[in-house]
Amino acid sequence: MSVLSKSDFARKIDRSHQYVSSLIKKGLIVLTRQDGREMVEVEASLAKIAAHADPANNPATTMPRADGRRKTSVGMALRQSGTTQSADVEGISAQSSSTTQYQKSRAVKESYTARLRKIEFEKEMGAIVNKEGVEKAAFGVSRILREKLKAVPNRLAPKVTVVTDQKENFIILTEEMEGVIREIQAAIAEIINT
């Protein structure tokens, strides 16, 4: 078990002293007292940090920084320290399973978020309509159709029974039906526009 001061540990993982302090507050750094000073247990702390790391923000490779230095991830620092103790191996396998679980959970969350955004977009574009509104409009249209069509025989019977010419009856029926269709269209347009 190797120990380092907080500032030396920060340099080892190529992070600031403030970052290490924030990890201490989160309980991710294992501290021990040595000669009256608080020291960081390196391997235990690296394993604990790696187990709780977001895989998207903690790649297993070194990355170039703007100042030309290389940023070492906690995973790289753990490998560079050359630890092969069984506790570290268990910590890494636990990290692997928790990382896999985290990635699955995040993928599900992202999938649902994408679906919700797609639905919101389609609502804005008018591709998706409110189910209750459609049901109400369909009921209104069917009611109008029923009323208008049921009224046709009552209006036509007196006109058709008087006329004996087949052509004239055809013209009367056609005009009446066209009038009913116009009334139905106007009523449907009124329902749609409200």
C-alpha positions as CSV (number, residue, x, y, z in Angstrom):
1,M,0.0,0.0,0.0
2,S,1.6,3.3,-1.1
3,V,0.6,6.6,0.3
4,L,1.0,10.1,-1.1
5,S,0.2,13.6,0.1
6,K,-2.9,15.1,-1.4
7,S,-0.9,17.4,-3.7
8,D,1.3,14.5,-4.8
9,F,-1.7,12.4,-5.5
10,A,-3.2,15.3,-7.5
11,R,-0.1,15.4,-9.6
12,K,-0.1,11.6,-10.0
13,I,-3.5,11.6,-11.5
14,D,-2.8,14.9,-13.3
15,R,-5.5,16.9,-11.7
16,S,-5.8,19.9,-9.5
17,H,-5.7,20.0,-5.7
18,Q,-9.3,21.3,-5.7
19,Y,-10.4,18.3,-7.7
20,V,-8.8,16.0,-5.1
21,S,-10.5,18.0,-2.4
22,S,-13.9,17.5,-4.2
23,L,-13.2,13.8,-4.4
24,I,-12.5,13.7,-0.6
25,K,-15.8,15.4,0.1
26,K,-17.6,12.8,-2.1
27,G,-15.9,10.1,-0.1
28,L,-14.0,8.7,-3.1
29,I,-10.5,9.2,-1.6
30,V,-9.2,6.8,1.1
31,L,-7.3,8.8,3.7
32,T,-4.9,7.6,6.4
33,R,-2.9,9.4,9.1
34,Q,0.9,9.1,8.9
35,D,3.2,11.2,11.0
36,G,0.3,13.4,12.0
37,R,-0.6,14.2,8.4
38,E,-3.5,13.0,6.3
39,M,-2.2,11.0,3.4
40,V,-3.9,9.4,0.4
41,E,-3.9,5.6,0.0
42,V,-3.1,5.5,-3.7
43,E,-4.3,2.1,-4.9
44,A,-7.5,2.1,-2.8
45,S,-8.4,5.6,-3.8
46,L,-7.7,5.0,-7.5
47,A,-9.9,1.8,-7.4
48,K,-12.7,3.7,-5.6
49,I,-12.6,6.6,-8.1
50,A,-12.6,4.2,-11.0
51,A,-15.5,2.3,-9.6
52,H,-17.6,5.5,-9.4
53,A,-16.4,7.1,-12.6
54,D,-18.6,8.1,-15.5
55,P,-17.2,6.1,-18.4
56,A,-17.9,8.9,-20.8
57,N,-15.7,11.3,-18.8
58,N,-13.0,8.7,-17.8
59,P,-11.5,7.1,-20.9
60,A,-8.9,4.5,-20.4
61,T,-6.3,6.3,-22.6
62,T,-4.2,9.4,-22.1
63,M,-5.5,12.5,-23.9
64,P,-3.6,15.5,-25.1
65,R,-4.2,18.7,-23.2
66,A,-4.2,22.3,-24.6
67,D,-0.8,23.0,-22.9
68,G,0.8,20.0,-24.7
69,R,0.9,17.7,-21.6
70,R,-1.0,14.4,-21.6
71,K,-4.0,14.0,-19.3
72,T,-3.9,10.7,-17.6
73,S,-7.2,9.1,-16.6
74,V,-7.7,7.5,-13.3
75,G,-7.8,4.1,-15.0
76,M,-4.4,4.8,-16.6
77,A,-3.0,5.9,-13.2
78,L,-4.2,2.7,-11.7
79,R,-2.5,0.6,-14.4
80,Q,0.7,2.7,-14.2
81,S,0.9,2.1,-10.5
82,G,1.3,-1.6,-11.3
83,T,-1.1,-2.8,-8.7
84,T,-1.9,-6.5,-8.9
85,Q,-3.4,-7.0,-5.5
86,S,-6.6,-9.1,-5.5
87,A,-8.6,-6.2,-4.0
88,D,-7.6,-4.0,-6.9
89,V,-8.5,-6.8,-9.4
90,E,-11.9,-7.1,-7.7
91,G,-12.3,-3.4,-7.8
92,I,-11.6,-3.3,-11.5
93,S,-14.1,-6.1,-12.2
94,A,-16.7,-4.4,-10.0
95,Q,-16.0,-1.2,-12.0
96,S,-16.4,-3.1,-15.2
97,S,-19.8,-4.5,-14.2
98,S,-20.9,-1.1,-12.8
99,T,-19.7,0.6,-15.9
100,T,-21.7,-1.8,-18.1
101,Q,-24.8,-1.3,-15.9
102,Y,-24.2,2.5,-16.1
103,Q,-23.9,2.4,-19.9
104,K,-27.1,0.3,-20.2
105,S,-29.0,2.6,-17.9
106,R,-27.7,5.7,-19.8
107,A,-28.6,4.1,-23.1
108,V,-32.2,3.4,-21.9
109,K,-32.5,7.0,-20.6
110,E,-31.2,8.5,-23.9
111,S,-33.6,6.3,-25.9
112,Y,-36.6,7.5,-23.9
113,T,-35.4,11.1,-24.1
114,A,-35.0,10.8,-27.9
115,R,-38.5,9.3,-28.2
116,L,-40.0,12.1,-26.2
117,R,-38.3,14.8,-28.2
118,K,-39.5,13.1,-31.4
119,I,-43.1,13.1,-30.1
120,E,-42.8,16.8,-29.2
121,F,-41.4,17.6,-32.6
122,E,-44.1,15.7,-34.4
123,K,-46.8,17.4,-32.3
124,E,-45.3,20.8,-33.3
125,M,-45.3,19.8,-36.9
126,G,-48.9,18.6,-36.7
127,A,-48.0,14.9,-37.5
128,I,-49.4,13.8,-34.1
129,V,-52.9,14.9,-32.9
130,N,-54.7,14.7,-29.6
131,K,-56.6,11.4,-29.3
132,E,-59.5,13.1,-27.4
133,G,-59.8,15.8,-30.0
134,V,-60.0,13.2,-32.9
135,E,-62.6,11.1,-31.0
136,K,-64.7,14.2,-30.3
137,A,-64.4,15.3,-34.0
138,A,-65.3,11.8,-35.2
139,F,-68.3,11.7,-33.0
140,G,-69.4,15.1,-34.2
141,V,-69.0,14.1,-37.9
142,S,-70.9,10.9,-37.5
143,R,-73.7,12.7,-35.7
144,I,-74.0,15.3,-38.5
145,L,-73.9,12.5,-41.2
146,R,-76.7,10.7,-39.4
147,E,-78.9,13.7,-39.0
148,K,-78.5,15.0,-42.5
149,L,-79.0,11.6,-44.1
150,K,-82.0,10.8,-42.0
151,A,-83.6,14.0,-43.1
152,V,-83.3,13.2,-46.8
153,P,-86.3,10.9,-47.1
154,N,-88.6,13.3,-45.3
155,R,-87.6,16.1,-47.7
156,L,-87.7,14.0,-50.9
157,A,-90.8,12.0,-50.4
158,P,-93.2,14.8,-51.2
159,K,-91.2,15.9,-54.3
160,V,-90.6,12.4,-55.8
161,T,-94.1,11.0,-55.4
162,V,-95.6,13.9,-57.4
163,V,-93.2,13.5,-60.3
164,T,-93.7,10.5,-62.6
165,D,-90.8,11.1,-65.0
166,Q,-87.7,9.1,-64.2
167,K,-85.4,11.8,-65.5
168,E,-87.0,14.4,-63.3
169,N,-86.8,12.1,-60.3
170,F,-83.1,11.6,-61.0
171,I,-82.5,15.3,-61.2
172,I,-84.4,15.9,-57.9
173,L,-82.5,13.2,-56.1
174,T,-79.1,14.3,-57.4
175,E,-79.7,18.0,-56.4
176,E,-80.9,16.9,-53.0
177,M,-77.9,14.7,-52.4
178,E,-75.5,17.4,-53.6
179,G,-77.1,19.8,-51.2
180,V,-76.8,17.3,-48.3
181,I,-73.1,16.7,-49.2
182,R,-72.5,20.5,-49.1
183,E,-74.2,20.8,-45.7
184,I,-72.1,17.9,-44.4
185,Q,-68.9,19.4,-45.8
186,A,-69.6,22.8,-44.2
187,A,-70.5,21.1,-40.8
188,I,-67.3,19.0,-40.9
189,A,-65.2,22.1,-41.8
190,E,-66.7,23.9,-38.8
191,I,-65.8,21.0,-36.5
192,I,-62.2,20.9,-37.9
193,N,-61.7,24.6,-37.5
194,T,-62.8,24.6,-33.8
